[in-house]
Amino acid sequence: MTPQHLAFMVLINLIWGFALVAGKVSLGHFPPFLFAGLRFLLVMAVLFPFLKIHEGKMRQIIIIALCAGPVGFGLFFVGLSMADASVVGIVTQLGVPMSAILSVIILKEEIFWRRWLGIALSFFGIMIISFDPTVFNYINGVIIIFVSAVVGSFGTIFQRQIKGVGVFELQAWIALISFPGLFAASFLFESNQWEIVQTASLLEWSGIFYVAFASSLVGHAGIYYLLQRYEVSTTAPLTLLAPIFTVGFSVTLLGDVLTERMIIGAVVALIGVLIVTVRQAQKGQPVPALEGMQGPDARLGKED
């Protein structure tokens, strides 16, 4: 990878790493379902021209959209509203080992001891974090984030099977299917939506715009650009910079407290995720962090 592209990869991870902090700030004013609905509405407004009917694939697209949108993202923002962004950034990474486990159960894929070791380390690291007394104050949020990662992993399984759907086409369908359901959930479980929208400050609105455009569109477009030029085995491990940046931003900007146990757990979990990520990339299998961003021209990793 050239120095310029490596710097671009670091920038993408900075964008993704800051997204949870920006979202956390906005969630101090917006309830989570309303926040998520507005986020997808903005994405829909931009990506509407990319909507395209794919004959024979719409069932898969709808399932992916439900997992990635109103269910997965809805739960994610509920969890983020309850837990520290630094911990959420680490727990979210469980989507990688969960995807590997589901690929064995559903797709009958075969994985060997290195990835099983990575899976075990990932969950062990999260267990270390979860038993920290500080995290116990918002353990319900951590559990919801974990459920969100599981739901997202189901979507990943279907993304592995769908072909010929571009990154922005898929994101457009996810946004179209997501925002009505999230607004419906907001009206069922939340209140005072119109007042909340009217009284939101520029800073609180900026979090929604950042998550919608910088994180989703710029970040995803950037990684897609790099995937067209480099193998997944080169790009995928670098995406683990994102949770590290999230922890740094959360501590410095939001005042999140990191205990020694939380740091140890994060290191163990990320080592496990790194092992799974590298092995999947070497085997030429999609990596959840990059799933859905690989168009037909992307260069997938090959067996070493």
ZAMARGU-4260 file (C-alpha; in steps of 0.2 Angstrom, whole numbers, plus 5000, padded with zeros to 4 digits):
<rodrens>
0) 5000/5000/5000 | 5007/5017/4995 | 5010/5030/5009 | 4996/5041/5002 | 4983/5026/5002
5) 4989/5021/5019 | 4986/5039/5025 | 4969/5038/5017 | 4965/5022/5026 | 4970/5030/5043
10) 4959/5045/5039 | 4944/5033/5035 | 4947/5024/5052 | 4948/5042/5060 | 4931/5046/5052
15) 4923/5029/5059 | 4932/5031/5076 | 4924/5048/5078 | 4907/5042/5073 | 4902/5035/5090
20) 4908/5050/5099 | 4897/5061/5087 | 4883/5050/5089 | 4884/5049/5108 | 4883/5068/5108
25) 4867/5069/5098 | 4860/5055/5108 | 4860/5066/5123 | 4846/5075/5115 | 4838/5064/5102
30) 4830/5047/5107 | 4839/5032/5098 | 4825/5027/5086 | 4822/5045/5081 | 4841/5047/5079
35) 4842/5032/5068 | 4827/5036/5058 | 4834/5053/5054 | 4851/5046/5050 | 4843/5034/5037
40) 4832/5047/5030 | 4847/5058/5026 | 4856/5044/5018 | 4840/5040/5008 | 4839/5058/5001
45) 4857/5057/4994 | 4856/5039/4988 | 4839/5038/4980 | 4846/5039/4962 | 4855/5022/4966
50) 4839/5013/4970 | 4837/4999/4957 | 4826/4983/4957 | 4837/4967/4956 | 4826/4953/4950
55) 4827/4937/4960 | 4838/4946/4974 | 4825/4957/4982 | 4821/4945/4996 | 4840/4944/5001
60) 4841/4963/5000 | 4826/4965/5012 | 4833/4953/5024 | 4850/4962/5024 | 4841/4979/5025
65) 4831/4973/5041 | 4847/4966/5049 | 4858/4981/5045 | 4844/4994/5047 | 4829/4995/5059
70) 4834/4980/5069 | 4853/4980/5069 | 4855/4999/5069 | 4840/5003/5080 | 4847/4991/5094
75) 4864/4999/5091 | 4859/5016/5094 | 4848/5011/5109 | 4864/5003/5117 | 4875/5018/5112
80) 4863/5029/5121 | 4865/5018/5137 | 4884/5014/5137 | 4900/5023/5135 | 4906/5025/5117
85) 4923/5018/5121 | 4916/5001/5127 | 4903/5001/5113 | 4917/5003/5100 | 4925/4987/5107
90) 4910/4976/5109 | 4904/4980/5092 | 4919/4971/5085 | 4911/4955/5091 | 4902/4955/5074
95) 4918/4948/5066 | 4919/4932/5077 | 4900/4930/5077 | 4900/4931/5058 | 4913/4917/5058
100) 4902/4906/5070 | 4886/4909/5060 | 4895/4904/5044 | 4899/4887/5051 | 4881/4885/5057
105) 4872/4891/5042 | 4884/4890/5027 | 4893/4875/5033 | 4910/4883/5031 | 4925/4875/5039
110) 4936/4885/5051 | 4952/4879/5059 | 4960/4881/5076 | 4968/4899/5073 | 4951/4907/5070
115) 4943/4897/5084 | 4957/4904/5095 | 4953/4921/5089 | 4934/4919/5092 | 4938/4913/5110
120) 4950/4928/5113 | 4937/4940/5107 | 4923/4934/5118 | 4935/4932/5133 | 4941/4950/5131
125) 4923/4956/5131 | 4919/4946/5147 | 4934/4954/5155 | 4927/4971/5151 | 4909/4966/5156
130) 4914/4961/5173 | 4922/4978/5177 | 4912/4987/5190 | 4912/5003/5180 | 4904/4994/5165
135) 4891/4985/5177 | 4883/5003/5178 | 4877/5001/5160 | 4878/4982/5157 | 4861/4983/5149
140) 4868/4994/5135 | 4882/4982/5132 | 4870/4967/5131 | 4860/4977/5118 | 4875/4981/5108
145) 4880/4963/5108 | 4863/4958/5102 | 4865/4971/5088 | 4881/4963/5083 | 4873/4946/5082
150) 4859/4953/5071 | 4871/4962/5060 | 4881/4945/5058 | 4865/4937/5051 | 4864/4951/5038
155) 4883/4947/5034 | 4878/4929/5030 | 4866/4935/5017 | 4878/4948/5010 | 4890/4934/5007
160) 4878/4926/4996 | 4871/4940/4986 | 4881/4945/4970 | 4880/4960/4958 | 4873/4973/4970
165) 4883/4989/4971 | 4888/4996/4988 | 4878/5012/4986 | 4863/5002/4978 | 4863/4991/4994
170) 4865/5006/5006 | 4850/5015/4997 | 4839/5000/4999 | 4844/4998/5018 | 4840/5017/5020
175) 4823/5016/5011 | 4818/5001/5021 | 4825/5007/5038 | 4819/5024/5041 | 4800/5021/5040
180) 4801/5007/5053 | 4813/5017/5064 | 4801/5032/5064 | 4786/5020/5068 | 4797/5013/5083
185) 4800/5031/5088 | 4782/5035/5089 | 4778/5019/5098 | 4791/5020/5111 | 4797/5038/5112
190) 4788/5055/5113 | 4789/5074/5110 | 4798/5070/5093 | 4793/5087/5085 | 4798/5097/5100
195) 4815/5087/5100 | 4818/5091/5082 | 4814/5110/5084 | 4825/5112/5100 | 4840/5103/5094
200) 4856/5113/5093 | 4868/5114/5079 | 4880/5103/5088 | 4866/5090/5091 | 4861/5090/5073
205) 4879/5089/5067 | 4881/5071/5075 | 4867/5065/5064 | 4874/5073/5049 | 4891/5066/5053
210) 4885/5048/5055 | 4874/5049/5040 | 4887/5057/5028 | 4905/5056/5034 | 4904/5039/5042
215) 4892/5030/5030 | 4895/5038/5013 | 4913/5045/5014 | 4920/5031/5024 | 4912/5017/5014
220) 4916/5025/4998 | 4934/5027/5003 | 4936/5009/5008 | 4927/5003/4992 | 4940/5014/4982
225) 4954/5005/4992 | 4947/4988/4989 | 4947/4990/4971 | 4966/4993/4972 | 4972/4981/4986
230) 4967/4964/4992 | 4956/4962/5008 | 4971/4954/5017 | 4979/4971/5016 | 4965/4982/5020
235) 4954/4972/5033 | 4967/4972/5047 | 4969/4991/5046 | 4950/4993/5050 | 4954/4988/5068
240) 4961/5006/5070 | 4943/5012/5071 | 4939/5006/5088 | 4956/5011/5095 | 4952/5029/5088
245) 4935/5028/5096 | 4942/5024/5113 | 4955/5038/5112 | 4941/5051/5106 | 4929/5045/5120
250) 4942/5047/5134 | 4948/5064/5128 | 4932/5072/5122 | 4918/5063/5132 | 4928/5060/5148
255) 4925/5041/5147 | 4934/5032/5161 | 4945/5017/5156 | 4951/5005/5170 | 4965/4993/5169
260) 4953/4979/5167 | 4944/4987/5153 | 4961/4991/5144 | 4966/4972/5146 | 4949/4966/5140
265) 4950/4978/5125 | 4967/4972/5120 | 4963/4953/5122 | 4947/4956/5112 | 4955/4966/5098
270) 4969/4953/5096 | 4956/4940/5094 | 4946/4950/5081 | 4963/4953/5072 | 4966/4934/5071
275) 4949/4931/5064 | 4950/4946/5052 | 4967/4941/5045 | 4963/4922/5043 | 4946/4926/5034
280) 4955/4939/5022 | 4969/4926/5019 | 4956/4913/5014 | 4947/4925/5002 | 4931/4926/5013
285) 4922/4942/5016 | 4926/4952/5032 | 4911/4959/5041 | 4920/4976/5043 | 4921/4977/5024
290) 4905/4967/5020 | 4893/4976/5008 | 4907/4988/5002 | 4914/4976/4989 | 4907/4979/4972
295) 4909/4967/4957 | 4926/4975/4953 | 4933/4974/4970 | 4948/4963/4972 | 4945/4949/4985
300) 4959/4942/4995 | 4967/4926/4989 | 4974/4910/4997 | 4993/4913/5002
</rodrens>
